[in-house]
Amino acid sequence: MKSKLKIITALTLLVPSYNAFADFSLPGKGSVTYPTGVVKEFKFGFEWQQKAEKFTIGSKSYNMEQIPSSYSVAITLSKDDSQIWVQEFNNGFIEEFEWQIGEHKVTLKKQQFSDPVKGDYVIELNGRSYFFTRNNASIVMNFNEEGIETIAVDGVTKNMGTKN
């Protein structure tokens, strides 16, 4: 009886070690809108498998010993400020996008404002509006063992981009 108790205790102590592996999956989905008005769905997310030491970005997996600290999605505004390019979402210029990644939502859309705004674009991250200050911006995700720890938009301003 004592040996059975020892075995059960030993097995019980081993179970939490399997749960200690910190894995996450953030499938990510969205849509892009072309200048023609055509809308196309896309998938772009992240996944971490600690035991396999694999980090997946979009459709590609990479062998890594630990979760990368961050990943940036670049947003490039065309020279004439009329379109954008996001390599991860589409293989060419688009006009707008919407992306849901985990509990975060990022949208970029054209909108007319009373004051001129660079490209007439507004970027929204979780309902907060930002505006281009230059032709390149990026969505920066910082990761922890549960997934995205923080997400921010770099290269933008909250003041409609009209102040110098």
C-alpha positions as CSV (number, residue, x, y, z in Angstrom):
1,M,0.0,0.0,0.0
2,K,2.8,2.4,0.9
3,S,4.5,1.7,-2.5
4,K,1.2,2.5,-4.4
5,L,1.0,5.7,-2.4
6,K,4.5,6.7,-3.3
7,I,3.9,5.9,-7.0
8,I,0.7,8.0,-7.0
9,T,2.5,10.9,-5.2
10,A,5.4,10.7,-7.7
11,L,3.0,10.7,-10.7
12,T,1.0,13.6,-9.2
13,L,4.3,15.6,-8.9
14,L,5.2,14.9,-12.5
15,V,1.9,16.2,-14.0
16,P,2.5,19.9,-13.2
17,S,5.8,19.7,-15.1
18,Y,3.9,19.0,-18.3
19,N,1.7,22.0,-17.7
20,A,4.8,24.2,-17.0
21,F,5.4,24.3,-20.8
22,A,4.3,27.7,-21.8
23,D,2.6,27.4,-25.2
24,F,0.3,29.8,-26.9
25,S,-1.5,30.1,-30.2
26,L,-2.8,33.5,-31.6
27,P,-4.2,32.6,-35.0
28,G,-4.7,36.1,-36.2
29,K,-7.1,37.0,-39.0
30,G,-8.0,40.0,-41.0
31,S,-8.9,41.6,-44.3
32,V,-7.3,43.9,-46.8
33,T,-9.1,46.3,-49.0
34,Y,-7.6,47.1,-52.4
35,P,-7.9,50.5,-54.1
36,T,-10.5,48.9,-56.4
37,G,-12.7,48.2,-53.3
38,V,-12.1,44.4,-53.5
39,V,-11.8,42.9,-50.0
40,K,-9.5,39.8,-49.4
41,E,-9.3,37.8,-46.2
42,F,-5.9,36.8,-44.7
43,K,-4.5,34.9,-41.8
44,F,-1.4,36.1,-39.9
45,G,-0.7,35.0,-36.3
46,F,1.8,33.7,-33.9
47,E,2.3,30.4,-32.1
48,W,4.9,29.2,-29.5
49,Q,5.6,25.6,-28.7
50,Q,8.1,25.5,-25.9
51,K,8.7,21.7,-25.9
52,A,9.4,21.7,-29.6
53,E,11.2,25.0,-29.4
54,K,9.3,26.3,-32.4
55,F,8.0,29.8,-33.0
56,T,5.5,30.3,-35.8
57,I,5.1,33.7,-37.5
58,G,2.3,33.6,-40.1
59,S,2.8,30.4,-42.1
60,K,6.5,29.9,-41.3
61,S,8.0,28.1,-38.3
62,Y,11.4,28.8,-36.8
63,N,13.5,26.7,-34.4
64,M,14.2,28.9,-31.3
65,E,15.2,28.1,-27.8
66,Q,13.0,30.8,-26.3
67,I,10.2,33.1,-27.3
68,P,11.5,36.1,-29.2
69,S,11.0,39.3,-27.1
70,S,9.2,41.1,-29.9
71,Y,8.1,41.2,-33.6
72,S,7.3,44.2,-35.7
73,V,4.9,44.4,-38.6
74,A,6.0,47.3,-40.9
75,I,3.5,49.6,-42.6
76,T,4.9,51.6,-45.5
77,L,3.0,54.5,-47.0
78,S,3.5,54.9,-50.8
79,K,5.4,58.0,-52.1
80,D,2.2,59.7,-53.1
81,D,0.6,58.8,-49.7
82,S,-2.3,57.1,-51.5
83,Q,-1.8,53.5,-50.6
84,I,0.0,51.3,-48.0
85,W,2.1,48.1,-48.1
86,V,2.2,45.6,-45.3
87,Q,4.3,42.6,-46.4
88,E,2.8,40.2,-43.9
89,F,-0.8,40.9,-45.1
90,N,-0.4,41.2,-48.9
91,N,2.0,41.0,-51.7
92,G,1.5,44.6,-53.0
93,F,-0.1,47.9,-52.2
94,I,-3.5,48.0,-50.4
95,E,-5.7,50.9,-49.3
96,E,-6.9,49.6,-45.9
97,F,-6.7,46.7,-43.5
98,E,-8.3,45.2,-40.4
99,W,-6.5,42.7,-38.2
100,Q,-7.5,40.8,-35.1
101,I,-4.6,39.2,-33.2
102,G,-5.6,37.7,-29.9
103,E,-7.6,40.2,-27.9
104,H,-6.1,43.1,-30.0
105,K,-7.6,44.8,-33.0
106,V,-5.6,46.9,-35.4
107,T,-7.3,48.8,-38.3
108,L,-5.9,51.2,-40.9
109,K,-8.4,53.1,-42.9
110,K,-8.7,56.2,-45.1
111,Q,-10.8,59.0,-43.7
112,Q,-11.3,62.7,-44.6
113,F,-10.5,65.1,-41.8
114,S,-11.0,68.9,-41.4
115,D,-7.2,69.3,-41.1
116,P,-4.9,67.6,-43.6
117,V,-3.6,64.3,-42.3
118,K,-0.7,62.4,-43.9
119,G,-2.3,60.0,-46.5
120,D,-5.7,60.7,-45.0
121,Y,-5.0,57.6,-42.9
122,V,-6.0,56.8,-39.3
123,I,-4.5,53.7,-37.6
124,E,-6.6,52.4,-34.7
125,L,-5.2,50.1,-32.0
126,N,-7.8,48.7,-29.7
127,G,-10.0,51.7,-30.4
128,R,-7.3,54.4,-29.9
129,S,-6.5,56.5,-33.0
130,Y,-3.1,57.3,-34.4
131,F,-1.8,59.1,-37.4
132,F,1.3,58.8,-39.6
133,T,4.2,61.2,-38.9
134,R,6.4,59.7,-41.6
135,N,6.0,57.1,-44.4
136,N,6.9,54.2,-42.2
137,A,5.2,53.0,-39.1
138,S,5.2,49.6,-37.4
139,I,3.0,47.5,-35.1
140,V,5.3,46.2,-32.3
141,M,4.3,43.2,-30.3
142,N,6.2,42.2,-27.2
143,F,5.8,38.6,-26.2
144,N,5.7,36.7,-22.9
145,E,4.9,33.1,-22.1
146,E,1.1,33.7,-22.4
147,G,1.3,35.5,-25.7
148,I,1.3,39.2,-26.5
149,E,2.3,41.1,-23.4
150,T,2.1,44.6,-25.0
151,I,1.3,45.9,-28.5
152,A,2.0,49.4,-29.7
153,V,2.2,51.4,-33.0
154,D,5.5,53.1,-33.6
155,G,6.1,56.0,-36.0
156,V,2.8,57.6,-35.4
157,T,1.3,60.4,-33.3
158,K,-2.1,60.9,-31.5
159,N,-2.4,64.5,-32.6
160,M,-3.6,63.9,-36.2
161,G,0.0,64.3,-37.5
162,T,-0.6,68.0,-38.2
163,K,1.9,69.4,-35.5
164,N,5.6,69.7,-36.4
